[in-house]
Amino acid sequence: MPTEIRLALVIGLVALAGALGAVWRLKTGRAKAIDRGEVIDLPRLQATKDGALVTKFGKRVTFLQFSSETCSTCKQTARLFRELEETADDVLHIEVDITNRLDLAKKFHILQTPTTLVLDHNGRVTSRIGGAPKQSAIEQQLGSFAI
């Protein structure tokens, strides 16, 4: 194969990878609205918070974050939601490690961590955030806030 063709293929692959990366970056961290989302079954989730089983949802909104042991942005995301939870008493953050809960990963179609499901006060999924959430995505769910 001539050198010019090889060079053109390499340049084409780099351009394609760059374009795909740009599209992925634009989509990551944004909230995607879910119409008629399912209601989360808390007993099946078996989520704990401060050593106790979570038995009810937040009064206004619950952020259900799926994390994994090897996820570096999961810790930052959890810290953001914890700080938000401390400033707003009607917000609840639940973090579930799916490393050993592949049943949940399959059920909720978790392809990356963190993935956050936004739930209303009844536990119905209203939106989904793939990746570390952007400030605008959280404000979309709660309105403006300051941490």
C-alpha positions in Angstrom: 0.0 0.0 0.0 1.5 3.4 -0.9 2.6 5.7 1.8 0.1 8.4 0.8 -2.8 6.1 1.2 -1.5 5.0 4.6 -1.1 8.6 5.7 -4.6 9.5 4.5 -6.1 6.5 6.4 -4.3 7.6 9.6 -5.5 11.2 9.2 -9.0 10.0 8.5 -9.0 7.8 11.6 -7.7 10.6 13.8 -10.4 12.9 12.4 -13.1 10.4 13.0 -11.9 9.7 16.5 -11.9 13.4 17.2 -15.4 13.9 15.9 -16.8 11.0 17.9 -15.0 12.3 21.0 -16.5 15.7 20.5 -20.0 14.2 20.2 -19.6 12.1 23.3 -18.3 15.0 25.3 -21.3 17.1 24.3 -23.7 14.4 25.4 -22.0 13.5 28.7 -23.2 15.1 31.9 -26.5 16.4 30.4 -29.9 15.3 31.7 -32.1 13.4 29.3 -35.8 13.6 30.1 -37.6 10.3 30.5 -41.3 10.1 29.7 -43.3 7.7 31.8 -40.2 6.5 33.7 -40.5 3.5 35.9 -40.9 3.7 39.7 -37.8 2.5 41.5 -38.4 -0.5 43.9 -36.3 0.5 46.9 -36.4 -2.9 48.6 -34.9 -4.5 45.4 -32.3 -1.8 45.2 -31.1 -2.6 48.7 -29.3 0.8 48.9 -27.9 1.9 52.2 -27.1 5.4 53.5 -25.2 6.0 56.7 -25.4 2.3 57.4 -29.2 2.1 57.2 -31.4 0.7 54.4 -33.0 3.5 52.4 -36.8 3.2 52.7 -38.1 6.5 51.2 -37.4 9.0 48.5 -36.5 12.7 48.8 -39.4 15.1 49.3 -38.6 16.9 46.1 -36.0 14.9 44.2 -33.8 11.9 44.6 -30.5 11.5 42.8 -29.8 7.8 42.4 -26.2 7.5 41.4 -24.7 4.3 40.1 -20.9 4.1 40.7 -18.2 1.5 40.5 -15.0 0.9 42.4 -12.7 2.0 39.6 -14.6 5.2 38.7 -12.6 8.3 39.5 -15.3 10.8 38.6 -17.9 8.9 40.8 -16.3 10.3 44.0 -16.5 13.8 42.7 -20.1 13.4 41.6 -21.0 11.9 45.0 -19.3 14.8 46.8 -21.3 17.3 44.7 -24.6 15.5 45.5 -23.8 15.2 49.2 -23.1 19.0 49.4 -26.3 19.7 47.5 -28.2 17.4 49.9 -26.8 19.3 52.9 -28.0 22.6 51.6 -31.5 21.4 50.5 -33.5 19.2 52.9 -35.9 18.1 50.2 -33.1 16.5 48.1 -31.8 12.9 48.7 -28.7 11.4 47.2 -28.4 7.6 47.0 -25.2 6.0 45.7 -25.2 2.4 44.6 -22.0 0.6 43.7 -22.8 -1.7 40.8 -19.4 -3.5 40.8 -21.0 -6.6 42.2 -24.6 -5.7 41.2 -24.6 -6.6 37.6 -28.4 -7.3 37.8 -28.9 -3.6 38.4 -26.5 -2.6 35.7 -28.5 -4.7 33.3 -31.9 -3.6 34.5 -31.1 0.1 34.3 -28.8 -0.2 31.2 -25.8 1.3 32.9 -23.0 1.5 30.3 -20.8 4.1 32.1 -20.3 5.3 35.7 -21.4 7.5 37.1 -24.9 7.3 35.8 -27.5 9.2 37.8 -31.2 8.6 37.6 -33.3 11.6 38.8 -36.4 10.5 40.6 -39.4 12.5 41.7 -40.9 12.3 45.3 -42.7 9.1 44.4 -39.5 7.4 43.0 -40.5 7.7 39.4 -37.5 8.2 37.0 -37.8 11.7 35.4 -34.4 12.0 33.8 -31.1 10.3 33.4 -27.6 11.8 33.5 -24.7 9.8 31.9 -21.3 10.7 33.2 -20.4 13.4 35.7 -23.3 15.8 35.8 -22.8 19.4 34.6 -24.1 22.2 36.8 -26.6 23.1 34.1 -28.0 19.5 34.2 -28.6 19.8 38.0 -30.0 23.3 37.7 -32.4 21.9 35.1 -33.7 19.4 37.7 -33.7 21.8 40.7 -33.6 25.4 39.5 -30.6 27.6 40.5 -28.7 26.8 43.6 -25.5 27.5 45.3 -23.2 25.1 47.2 
